[in-house]
């Protein structure tokens, strides 16, 4: 029996005292946003590390157990990071980032994915932790004269390239180009003003994107993306709104956290309400927001159909995090398939991007002409739209009342025999006031 136990004891001893596999730091990248700097280390294995801060001067220190520097180099000083130093202390690798100010760091590890190695991500926020809005919007305006604010979110960015095109284009670059053109055209429209969630190549966490829109008091949030599919023949644009499942999960999160102390929903604070009342208020706000989102989405889909194929002729629903704002109507636009060579080429064409943005602007303008927010130029100087896209829950009499026309006139100009209408149908409106 002793003979049998000896190999087992020897195996256990070797297993318990054996060396930890060496960790290599093989790459380093930096991105600078307005409110934080992102530092990404490429790793050869799961890291065992400690992180701490030093002051006078400000530094961030990372100690990696059994780590090895495989040639780290700072690409260039960006954001708060001004320098990089490495050194060894026994089997431990120490990495020091020299900073130009105090920061609040957050770190997490990303597993290998899509050909990328395991990564350690550091987000270095300004010490006050404040969110920044890229473009400041003047919200103090005389009554009935403020512009509607449209927040435009260029999908992905920085470390996250998004989908890769048939010819190697990155979705993050094309969405930013479309977002900039869309912002330019919106700012040229009377009564409308654009806010770019990001205006450069950096990453913003998804939850912060709609938080920035809410901080800017946006009347509408548009998230711009480019679709991808294994079949390169797939083509056309799509428009998405939040699914009821996504709304439910966000409601649960908001009601379960203490963030409700400062969170506003439809202008009402939930922090001082009991749980039942808070749930009712949040549900009412989300229901109204989702109805408005669907109405916007149908207007956008109609506008996009004028310039080319749409991949889906109906508004799609999905649980996208960026669409979860409970009080800002939110729509995600897939501008085309980046994996389709011809659509990828069109997205690189400034003329096509201009037409694409113009189609979106028409849809946005039609929506606000139909449903002007109180206190805006659209409300004080109403524009009579020529058409109406039927939204869920609308009847012919409701539409007639909204546009101050008779049901008979509405039937006549649309050659309707009765009162039956379908969601998504486009109704022509009488010219009479």
LUMSE-539552 format. One record per residue (C-alpha): residue number from 1; residue in three letters; x, y, z. Coordinates in Angstrom, 3 decimals, padded with zeros to 6 digits, m for minus. Layout:
<miros>
num NUM, residu ala, x X, y Y, z Z
...
</miros>
This chain:
<miros>
num 1, residu unk, x 000.000, y 000.000, z 000.000
num 2, residu unk, x 002.889, y 002.389, z 000.857
num 3, residu unk, x 004.391, y 001.754, z m002.593
num 4, residu unk, x 001.103, y 002.787, z m004.208
num 5, residu unk, x 000.770, y 005.944, z m002.088
num 6, residu unk, x 004.282, y 007.290, z m002.793
num 7, residu unk, x 003.667, y 008.176, z m006.489
num 8, residu unk, x 000.369, y 009.793, z m005.517
num 9, residu unk, x 002.009, y 011.863, z m002.731
num 10, residu unk, x 004.817, y 012.871, z m005.080
num 11, residu unk, x 002.254, y 013.963, z m007.742
num 12, residu unk, x 000.290, y 016.025, z m005.197
num 13, residu unk, x 003.485, y 017.665, z m003.921
num 14, residu unk, x 004.604, y 018.633, z m007.416
num 15, residu unk, x 001.110, y 019.884, z m008.273
num 16, residu unk, x 000.928, y 022.073, z m005.168
num 17, residu unk, x 004.417, y 023.544, z m005.460
num 18, residu unk, x 004.729, y 023.726, z m009.251
num 19, residu unk, x 005.435, y 027.121, z m010.838
num 20, residu unk, x 002.603, y 029.303, z m012.052
num 21, residu unk, x 002.617, y 029.602, z m015.836
num 22, residu unk, x 004.347, y 032.844, z m016.805
num 23, residu unk, x 002.116, y 035.682, z m017.879
num 24, residu unk, x 003.307, y 037.840, z m020.774
num 25, residu unk, x 002.150, y 041.389, z m021.461
num 26, residu unk, x 002.362, y 041.480, z m025.233
num 27, residu unk, x 000.764, y 044.762, z m026.227
num 28, residu unk, x m000.569, y 048.121, z m025.036
num 29, residu unk, x m003.102, y 050.549, z m026.537
num 30, residu unk, x m004.587, y 053.854, z m025.395
num 31, residu unk, x m007.782, y 055.761, z m026.212
num 32, residu unk, x m008.691, y 059.168, z m024.841
num 33, residu unk, x m012.316, y 060.229, z m024.298
num 34, residu unk, x m013.565, y 063.452, z m022.721
num 35, residu unk, x m014.349, y 061.845, z m019.371
num 36, residu unk, x m011.812, y 058.999, z m019.193
num 37, residu unk, x m008.756, y 057.353, z m020.735
num 38, residu unk, x m008.844, y 053.654, z m021.637
num 39, residu unk, x m005.661, y 051.557, z m021.328
num 40, residu unk, x m005.703, y 048.027, z m022.777
num 41, residu unk, x m003.024, y 045.400, z m022.120
num 42, residu unk, x m002.864, y 042.265, z m024.307
num 43, residu unk, x m002.164, y 039.193, z m022.155
num 44, residu unk, x m001.040, y 035.623, z m022.797
num 45, residu unk, x m002.984, y 034.169, z m019.843
num 46, residu unk, x m005.409, y 035.006, z m017.035
num 47, residu unk, x m003.703, y 037.685, z m014.883
num 48, residu unk, x m003.163, y 037.666, z m011.133
num 49, residu unk, x m002.641, y 041.370, z m010.436
num 50, residu unk, x m002.944, y 044.134, z m007.881
num 51, residu unk, x m003.698, y 047.767, z m008.674
num 52, residu unk, x m003.058, y 050.830, z m006.521
num 53, residu unk, x m002.503, y 054.579, z m006.870
num 54, residu unk, x 000.341, y 056.824, z m005.741
num 55, residu unk, x 000.331, y 060.620, z m005.460
num 56, residu unk, x 002.923, y 063.420, z m005.722
num 57, residu unk, x 003.298, y 062.831, z m008.633
num 58, residu unk, x 000.167, y 060.840, z m009.583
num 59, residu unk, x 000.907, y 057.278, z m010.739
num 60, residu unk, x m001.015, y 054.058, z m011.244
num 61, residu unk, x 000.815, y 050.856, z m010.329
num 62, residu unk, x 000.020, y 047.323, z m011.523
num 63, residu unk, x 001.797, y 044.349, z m009.939
num 64, residu unk, x 001.508, y 041.099, z m011.929
num 65, residu unk, x 002.399, y 037.809, z m010.214
num 66, residu unk, x 004.738, y 035.731, z m012.402
num 67, residu unk, x 004.500, y 038.317, z m015.139
num 68, residu unk, x 006.907, y 039.188, z m017.926
num 69, residu unk, x 007.187, y 042.261, z m020.146
num 70, residu unk, x 007.296, y 041.126, z m023.770
num 71, residu unk, x 008.279, y 044.541, z m025.090
num 72, residu unk, x 005.635, y 047.006, z m023.890
num 73, residu unk, x 005.909, y 050.482, z m025.369
num 74, residu unk, x 003.726, y 053.543, z m024.931
num 75, residu unk, x 002.371, y 054.471, z m028.410
num 76, residu unk, x 002.098, y 058.162, z m027.477
num 77, residu unk, x 000.945, y 060.178, z m024.496
num 78, residu unk, x m002.854, y 060.262, z m024.580
num 79, residu unk, x m005.427, y 061.490, z m022.117
num 80, residu unk, x m004.109, y 061.334, z m018.572
num 81, residu unk, x m001.294, y 058.831, z m019.362
num 82, residu unk, x 002.056, y 060.566, z m019.831
num 83, residu unk, x 004.573, y 057.750, z m019.443
num 84, residu unk, x 005.186, y 054.032, z m018.887
num 85, residu unk, x 007.795, y 052.191, z m016.815
num 86, residu unk, x 008.270, y 048.495, z m016.042
num 87, residu unk, x 010.506, y 046.631, z m013.614
num 88, residu unk, x 010.888, y 043.338, z m011.776
num 89, residu unk, x 010.628, y 042.516, z m008.097
num 90, residu unk, x 011.500, y 038.818, z m007.822
num 91, residu unk, x 008.915, y 036.895, z m009.839
num 92, residu unk, x 006.629, y 039.929, z m009.907
num 93, residu unk, x 006.347, y 042.379, z m012.814
num 94, residu unk, x 005.569, y 045.979, z m011.892
num 95, residu unk, x 004.040, y 048.348, z m014.472
num 96, residu unk, x 003.852, y 052.055, z m013.606
num 97, residu unk, x 001.743, y 054.538, z m015.579
num 98, residu unk, x 002.750, y 058.172, z m015.042
num 99, residu unk, x m000.358, y 060.385, z m014.975
num 100, residu unk, x m000.922, y 064.103, z m015.320
num 101, residu unk, x m003.688, y 064.169, z m012.678
num 102, residu unk, x m005.467, y 062.051, z m010.081
num 103, residu unk, x m007.885, y 059.441, z m011.446
num 104, residu unk, x m010.537, y 056.978, z m010.368
num 105, residu unk, x m009.573, y 053.653, z m012.002
num 106, residu unk, x m011.832, y 050.761, z m012.988
num 107, residu unk, x m010.377, y 047.490, z m014.269
num 108, residu unk, x m011.761, y 044.305, z m015.803
num 109, residu unk, x m010.509, y 041.364, z m017.878
num 110, residu unk, x m011.926, y 040.466, z m021.299
num 111, residu unk, x m011.655, y 036.845, z m022.469
num 112, residu unk, x m010.182, y 035.985, z m025.894
num 113, residu unk, x m012.691, y 036.750, z m028.661
num 114, residu unk, x m012.778, y 037.252, z m032.441
num 115, residu unk, x m009.060, y 036.637, z m032.864
num 116, residu unk, x m008.093, y 038.948, z m030.000
num 117, residu unk, x m006.101, y 037.736, z m026.979
num 118, residu unk, x m007.153, y 038.033, z m023.365
num 119, residu unk, x m007.100, y 041.721, z m022.354
num 120, residu unk, x m006.866, y 043.725, z m019.147
num 121, residu unk, x m008.809, y 046.966, z m019.516
num 122, residu unk, x m008.263, y 050.026, z m017.313
num 123, residu unk, x m010.684, y 052.941, z m017.495
num 124, residu unk, x m009.117, y 055.981, z m015.831
num 125, residu unk, x m011.861, y 058.467, z m014.985
num 126, residu unk, x m011.377, y 062.024, z m013.871
num 127, residu unk, x m011.266, y 062.240, z m010.088
num 128, residu unk, x m014.721, y 063.867, z m009.924
num 129, residu unk, x m016.159, y 060.966, z m011.973
num 130, residu unk, x m018.357, y 063.334, z m013.987
num 131, residu unk, x m019.842, y 062.331, z m017.309
num 132, residu unk, x m018.947, y 064.633, z m020.146
num 133, residu unk, x m021.151, y 065.589, z m023.074
num 134, residu unk, x m019.127, y 066.175, z m026.225
num 135, residu unk, x m021.207, y 069.122, z m027.338
num 136, residu unk, x m022.803, y 071.472, z m024.823
num 137, residu unk, x m026.399, y 072.385, z m025.559
num 138, residu unk, x m027.782, y 075.619, z m024.189
num 139, residu unk, x m030.884, y 074.571, z m022.314
num 140, residu unk, x m031.772, y 077.992, z m020.855
num 141, residu unk, x m033.922, y 079.433, z m023.620
num 142, residu unk, x m037.052, y 081.575, z m023.668
num 143, residu unk, x m040.346, y 079.718, z m023.311
num 144, residu unk, x m041.675, y 078.145, z m026.508
num 145, residu unk, x m038.415, y 078.760, z m028.372
num 146, residu unk, x m036.071, y 075.925, z m027.517
num 147, residu unk, x m034.880, y 073.563, z m030.210
num 148, residu unk, x m035.527, y 069.839, z m030.070
num 149, residu unk, x m032.316, y 068.022, z m029.136
num 150, residu unk, x m031.312, y 064.863, z m031.008
num 151, residu unk, x m028.530, y 062.779, z m029.464
num 152, residu unk, x m026.581, y 060.843, z m032.113
num 153, residu unk, x m024.622, y 057.803, z m030.983
num 154, residu unk, x m021.967, y 056.479, z m033.377
num 155, residu unk, x m021.825, y 052.774, z m032.530
num 156, residu unk, x m018.711, y 051.078, z m031.134
num 157, residu unk, x m015.397, y 053.007, z m031.054
num 158, residu unk, x m011.889, y 052.719, z m029.628
num 159, residu unk, x m011.047, y 049.173, z m028.565
num 160, residu unk, x m014.368, y 047.967, z m030.006
num 161, residu unk, x m014.210, y 048.121, z m033.843
num 162, residu unk, x m017.666, y 046.602, z m034.350
num 163, residu unk, x m018.248, y 044.529, z m037.474
num 164, residu unk, x m015.453, y 044.168, z m040.037
num 165, residu unk, x m016.401, y 044.853, z m043.642
num 166, residu unk, x m015.865, y 042.693, z m046.696
num 167, residu unk, x m012.868, y 044.872, z m047.608
num 168, residu unk, x m011.613, y 045.420, z m044.061
num 169, residu unk, x m013.572, y 048.527, z m043.032
num 170, residu unk, x m014.340, y 048.958, z m039.348
num 171, residu unk, x m017.923, y 049.655, z m038.365
num 172, residu unk, x m016.784, y 052.196, z m035.737
num 173, residu unk, x m015.255, y 054.430, z m038.449
num 174, residu unk, x m018.241, y 054.349, z m040.797
num 175, residu unk, x m020.786, y 054.969, z m038.033
num 176, residu unk, x m018.788, y 058.003, z m036.887
num 177, residu unk, x m018.707, y 059.387, z m040.444
num 178, residu unk, x m022.491, y 058.936, z m040.788
num 179, residu unk, x m023.096, y 060.434, z m037.319
num 180, residu unk, x m021.055, y 063.538, z m038.147
num 181, residu unk, x m022.949, y 064.092, z m041.401
num 182, residu unk, x m026.271, y 063.534, z m039.649
num 183, residu unk, x m025.338, y 066.046, z m036.929
num 184, residu unk, x m024.356, y 068.597, z m039.577
num 185, residu unk, x m027.704, y 068.287, z m041.346
num 186, residu unk, x m029.718, y 068.339, z m038.120
num 187, residu unk, x m027.961, y 071.522, z m036.965
num 188, residu unk, x m028.908, y 073.108, z m040.307
num 189, residu unk, x m032.607, y 072.366, z m039.700
num 190, residu unk, x m034.761, y 075.100, z m038.109
num 191, residu unk, x m035.778, y 074.108, z m034.606
num 192, residu unk, x m033.346, y 071.169, z m034.278
num 193, residu unk, x m029.971, y 070.718, z m032.582
num 194, residu unk, x m027.626, y 067.688, z m032.518
num 195, residu unk, x m025.452, y 066.251, z m029.752
num 196, residu unk, x m022.748, y 063.748, z m030.736
num 197, residu unk, x m022.304, y 061.099, z m028.035
num 198, residu unk, x m018.763, y 060.594, z m029.354
num 199, residu unk, x m017.031, y 062.722, z m031.971
num 200, residu unk, x m013.725, y 060.836, z m032.085
num 201, residu unk, x m012.434, y 057.257, z m031.994
num 202, residu unk, x m012.955, y 056.275, z m028.362
num 203, residu unk, x m015.203, y 053.815, z m026.566
num 204, residu unk, x m018.065, y 054.769, z m024.245
num 205, residu unk, x m019.756, y 052.041, z m022.136
num 206, residu unk, x m023.238, y 051.303, z m023.438
num 207, residu unk, x m025.141, y 052.411, z m020.326
num 208, residu unk, x m023.306, y 055.740, z m020.356
num 209, residu unk, x m024.379, y 056.474, z m023.923
num 210, residu unk, x m028.026, y 056.979, z m023.103
num 211, residu unk, x m027.055, y 058.553, z m019.772
num 212, residu unk, x m025.217, y 061.252, z m021.752
num 213, residu unk, x m028.318, y 061.746, z m023.901
num 214, residu unk, x m030.462, y 062.181, z m020.799
num 215, residu unk, x m027.972, y 064.633, z m019.311
num 216, residu unk, x m028.245, y 066.693, z m022.509
num 217, residu unk, x m032.067, y 066.559, z m022.117
num 218, residu unk, x m032.373, y 064.977, z m025.520
num 219, residu unk, x m035.814, y 064.655, z m027.092
num 220, residu unk, x m034.605, y 061.737, z m029.223
num 221, residu unk, x m031.690, y 059.258, z m029.142
num 222, residu unk, x m030.442, y 057.791, z m032.439
num 223, residu unk, x m027.854, y 054.995, z m032.368
num 224, residu unk, x m026.080, y 054.500, z m035.718
num 225, residu unk, x m024.727, y 051.072, z m036.720
num 226, residu unk, x m023.822, y 048.974, z m039.781
num 227, residu unk, x m025.181, y 045.437, z m040.000
num 228, residu unk, x m023.207, y 042.228, z m040.611
num 229, residu unk, x m024.118, y 038.749, z m041.798
num 230, residu unk, x m022.311, y 035.619, z m042.989
num 231, residu unk, x m024.118, y 035.839, z m046.324
num 232, residu unk, x m022.458, y 038.686, z m048.240
num 233, residu unk, x m025.585, y 039.132, z m050.351
num 234, residu unk, x m027.565, y 040.414, z m047.347
num 235, residu unk, x m028.372, y 044.089, z m047.890
num 236, residu unk, x m030.570, y 046.975, z m046.849
num 237, residu unk, x m031.129, y 049.140, z m043.791
num 238, residu unk, x m033.150, y 048.265, z m040.681
num 239, residu unk, x m034.647, y 050.206, z m037.783
num 240, residu unk, x m034.880, y 048.828, z m034.237
num 241, residu unk, x m036.691, y 049.827, z m031.058
num 242, residu unk, x m036.438, y 048.316, z m027.593
num 243, residu unk, x m038.218, y 045.038, z m026.918
num 244, residu unk, x m040.556, y 044.734, z m023.950
num 245, residu unk, x m038.075, y 042.320, z m022.399
num 246, residu unk, x m035.359, y 044.970, z m022.499
num 247, residu unk, x m037.696, y 047.533, z m020.949
num 248, residu unk, x m038.590, y 045.113, z m018.141
num 249, residu unk, x m034.954, y 044.346, z m017.321
num 250, residu unk, x m034.036, y 048.029, z m017.206
num 251, residu unk, x m037.047, y 048.809, z m014.990
num 252, residu unk, x m035.980, y 046.067, z m012.587
num 253, residu unk, x m032.426, y 047.421, z m012.474
num 254, residu unk, x m033.500, y 050.984, z m011.798
num 255, residu unk, x m035.974, y 050.019, z m009.076
num 256, residu unk, x m033.474, y 047.675, z m007.398
num 257, residu unk, x m030.635, y 050.189, z m006.980
num 258, residu unk, x m030.079, y 053.291, z m004.902
num 259, residu unk, x m029.374, y 055.292, z m008.056
num 260, residu unk, x m033.069, y 056.213, z m008.015
num 261, residu unk, x m032.190, y 058.911, z m005.467
num 262, residu unk, x m030.955, y 061.115, z m008.308
num 263, residu unk, x m032.577, y 059.468, z m011.348
num 264, residu unk, x m035.403, y 061.328, z m013.065
num 265, residu unk, x m038.063, y 059.616, z m015.124
num 266, residu unk, x m040.284, y 061.934, z m017.089
num 267, residu unk, x m039.226, y 064.782, z m014.787
num 268, residu unk, x m040.285, y 062.905, z m011.631
num 269, residu unk, x m037.802, y 061.683, z m009.027
num 270, residu unk, x m038.318, y 058.050, z m008.002
num 271, residu unk, x m036.059, y 058.225, z m004.970
num 272, residu unk, x m038.679, y 059.630, z m002.590
num 273, residu unk, x m041.534, y 057.332, z m003.723
num 274, residu unk, x m042.549, y 053.996, z m002.240
num 275, residu unk, x m041.737, y 050.949, z m004.359
num 276, residu unk, x m045.262, y 050.464, z m005.728
num 277, residu unk, x m045.688, y 054.082, z m006.825
num 278, residu unk, x m042.164, y 054.184, z m008.277
num 279, residu unk, x m042.910, y 051.055, z m010.322
num 280, residu unk, x m046.151, y 052.562, z m011.655
num 281, residu unk, x m044.465, y 055.863, z m012.595
num 282, residu unk, x m041.616, y 054.049, z m014.319
num 283, residu unk, x m044.012, y 051.790, z m016.206
num 284, residu unk, x m046.038, y 054.779, z m017.426
num 285, residu unk, x m042.894, y 056.592, z m018.543
num 286, residu unk, x m041.502, y 053.546, z m020.355
num 287, residu unk, x m044.811, y 052.784, z m022.085
num 288, residu unk, x m045.051, y 056.328, z m023.448
num 289, residu unk, x m041.389, y 056.298, z m024.479
num 290, residu unk, x m041.702, y 052.973, z m026.309
num 291, residu unk, x m044.782, y 054.202, z m028.196
num 292, residu unk, x m042.910, y 057.352, z m029.207
num 293, residu unk, x m039.861, y 055.277, z m030.228
num 294, residu unk, x m041.999, y 053.127, z m032.502
num 295, residu unk, x m043.582, y 056.193, z m034.098
num 296, residu unk, x m040.134, y 057.690, z m034.789
num 297, residu unk, x m038.879, y 054.358, z m036.109
num 298, residu unk, x m041.694, y 054.060, z m038.656
num 299, residu unk, x m041.007, y 057.584, z m039.906
num 300, residu unk, x m037.300, y 056.737, z m040.265
num 301, residu unk, x m038.038, y 053.472, z m042.056
num 302, residu unk, x m040.228, y 055.311, z m044.559
num 303, residu unk, x m037.463, y 057.878, z m045.161
num 304, residu unk, x m034.795, y 055.186, z m045.653
num 305, residu unk, x m036.987, y 053.290, z m048.094
num 306, residu unk, x m036.852, y 056.320, z m050.408
num 307, residu unk, x m033.099, y 055.978, z m050.990
num 308, residu unk, x m032.707, y 052.197, z m051.371
num 309, residu unk, x m033.607, y 048.761, z m050.154
num 310, residu unk, x m034.653, y 048.194, z m046.571
num 311, residu unk, x m033.660, y 044.835, z m045.133
num 312, residu unk, x m036.866, y 044.573, z m043.112
num 313, residu unk, x m040.014, y 046.443, z m044.101
num 314, residu unk, x m041.231, y 046.538, z m040.487
num 315, residu unk, x m039.731, y 048.040, z m037.350
num 316, residu unk, x m037.658, y 045.419, z m035.496
num 317, residu unk, x m037.471, y 044.906, z m031.720
num 318, residu unk, x m034.408, y 043.840, z m029.770
num 319, residu unk, x m032.926, y 044.067, z m026.289
num 320, residu unk, x m030.202, y 046.623, z m027.133
num 321, residu unk, x m028.736, y 048.251, z m024.024
num 322, residu unk, x m028.404, y 051.662, z m025.721
num 323, residu unk, x m032.178, y 051.802, z m026.282
num 324, residu unk, x m033.106, y 051.403, z m022.605
num 325, residu unk, x m033.595, y 055.022, z m021.598
num 326, residu unk, x m036.954, y 055.125, z m019.768
num 327, residu unk, x m037.823, y 058.676, z m020.794
num 328, residu unk, x m036.015, y 059.424, z m024.086
num 329, residu unk, x m037.464, y 057.890, z m027.281
num 330, residu unk, x m034.637, y 055.740, z m028.657
num 331, residu unk, x m034.096, y 054.156, z m032.068
num 332, residu unk, x m031.211, y 052.123, z m033.525
num 333, residu unk, x m030.564, y 052.465, z m037.266
num 334, residu unk, x m028.637, y 049.802, z m039.175
num 335, residu unk, x m027.436, y 051.849, z m042.157
num 336, residu unk, x m026.667, y 048.825, z m044.347
num 337, residu unk, x m024.591, y 045.641, z m044.381
num 338, residu unk, x m020.887, y 046.332, z m044.009
num 339, residu unk, x m020.286, y 042.686, z m044.975
num 340, residu unk, x m021.863, y 043.343, z m048.385
num 341, residu unk, x m019.056, y 044.710, z m050.634
num 342, residu unk, x m021.331, y 047.096, z m052.543
num 343, residu unk, x m022.972, y 048.482, z m049.389
num 344, residu unk, x m019.583, y 048.798, z m047.690
num 345, residu unk, x m018.424, y 050.893, z m050.654
num 346, residu unk, x m021.570, y 053.039, z m050.488
num 347, residu unk, x m020.983, y 053.745, z m046.795
num 348, residu unk, x m017.535, y 055.075, z m047.739
num 349, residu unk, x m019.117, y 057.435, z m050.285
num 350, residu unk, x m019.787, y 060.904, z m048.880
num 351, residu unk, x m022.605, y 061.456, z m051.365
num 352, residu unk, x m024.405, y 058.331, z m050.170
num 353, residu unk, x m023.847, y 059.248, z m046.511
num 354, residu unk, x m025.379, y 062.646, z m047.253
num 355, residu unk, x m028.461, y 061.010, z m048.783
num 356, residu unk, x m028.652, y 058.554, z m045.889
num 357, residu unk, x m028.506, y 061.367, z m043.330
num 358, residu unk, x m031.082, y 063.394, z m045.267
num 359, residu unk, x m033.498, y 060.441, z m045.208
num 360, residu unk, x m033.098, y 060.159, z m041.433
num 361, residu unk, x m033.576, y 063.919, z m041.002
num 362, residu unk, x m036.843, y 063.778, z m042.983
num 363, residu unk, x m038.110, y 061.026, z m040.695
num 364, residu unk, x m037.095, y 062.934, z m037.563
num 365, residu unk, x m038.636, y 066.173, z m038.832
num 366, residu unk, x m041.905, y 064.439, z m039.719
num 367, residu unk, x m042.085, y 062.880, z m036.262
num 368, residu unk, x m041.613, y 066.190, z m034.435
num 369, residu unk, x m044.037, y 067.918, z m036.801
num 370, residu unk, x m046.642, y 065.303, z m035.839
num 371, residu unk, x m045.735, y 065.200, z m032.130
num 372, residu unk, x m044.052, y 068.484, z m031.094
num 373, residu unk, x m042.634, y 068.466, z m027.558
num 374, residu unk, x m044.120, y 071.263, z m025.396
num 375, residu unk, x m041.978, y 074.386, z m025.235
num 376, residu unk, x m040.207, y 073.819, z m028.561
num 377, residu unk, x m040.162, y 075.756, z m031.812
num 378, residu unk, x m042.093, y 072.871, z m033.374
num 379, residu unk, x m044.881, y 073.452, z m030.837
num 380, residu unk, x m044.933, y 077.254, z m031.173
num 381, residu unk, x m044.704, y 077.235, z m034.968
num 382, residu unk, x m046.371, y 073.976, z m036.002
num 383, residu unk, x m045.538, y 072.592, z m039.422
num 384, residu unk, x m048.380, y 070.837, z m041.164
num 385, residu unk, x m047.070, y 067.422, z m042.292
num 386, residu unk, x m048.288, y 066.028, z m045.587
num 387, residu unk, x m048.356, y 062.405, z m044.426
num 388, residu unk, x m048.838, y 060.343, z m041.278
num 389, residu unk, x m047.390, y 056.902, z m040.509
num 390, residu unk, x m049.895, y 054.817, z m038.553
num 391, residu unk, x m048.537, y 053.740, z m035.172
num 392, residu unk, x m049.712, y 050.917, z m032.954
num 393, residu unk, x m052.915, y 051.783, z m031.064
num 394, residu unk, x m053.967, y 054.610, z m033.408
num 395, residu unk, x m057.405, y 054.832, z m034.995
num 396, residu unk, x m058.618, y 056.882, z m037.949
num 397, residu unk, x m060.568, y 059.208, z m035.639
num 398, residu unk, x m057.545, y 059.713, z m033.364
num 399, residu unk, x m055.340, y 060.605, z m036.353
num 400, residu unk, x m057.996, y 062.968, z m037.732
num 401, residu unk, x m058.281, y 064.727, z m034.370
num 402, residu unk, x m054.506, y 065.076, z m034.028
num 403, residu unk, x m054.232, y 066.782, z m037.430
num 404, residu unk, x m057.454, y 068.768, z m037.028
num 405, residu unk, x m059.160, y 067.287, z m040.076
num 406, residu unk, x m062.395, y 065.328, z m040.388
num 407, residu unk, x m062.511, y 061.549, z m040.653
num 408, residu unk, x m064.435, y 061.922, z m043.926
num 409, residu unk, x m061.621, y 064.074, z m045.409
num 410, residu unk, x m059.047, y 061.540, z m044.278
num 411, residu unk, x m061.005, y 058.708, z m045.905
num 412, residu unk, x m061.482, y 060.724, z m049.102
num 413, residu unk, x m057.816, y 061.641, z m049.750
num 414, residu unk, x m056.712, y 058.069, z m048.992
num 415, residu unk, x m059.605, y 056.383, z m050.843
num 416, residu unk, x m060.606, y 054.378, z m047.791
num 417, residu unk, x m063.934, y 052.568, z m047.825
num 418, residu unk, x m064.032, y 052.181, z m044.025
num 419, residu unk, x m062.117, y 052.947, z m040.848
num 420, residu unk, x m059.714, y 049.967, z m040.905
num 421, residu unk, x m056.028, y 050.950, z m041.007
num 422, residu unk, x m052.857, y 048.917, z m040.448
num 423, residu unk, x m049.757, y 049.744, z m038.456
num 424, residu unk, x m047.060, y 051.221, z m040.693
num 425, residu unk, x m049.485, y 052.431, z m043.363
num 426, residu unk, x m048.730, y 055.905, z m044.769
num 427, residu unk, x m051.787, y 058.179, z m044.860
num 428, residu unk, x m051.896, y 061.349, z m046.958
num 429, residu unk, x m053.236, y 064.331, z m045.026
num 430, residu unk, x m055.718, y 066.875, z m046.416
num 431, residu unk, x m054.289, y 070.312, z m047.237
num 432, residu unk, x m057.130, y 072.138, z m045.501
num 433, residu unk, x m056.235, y 073.647, z m042.116
</miros>
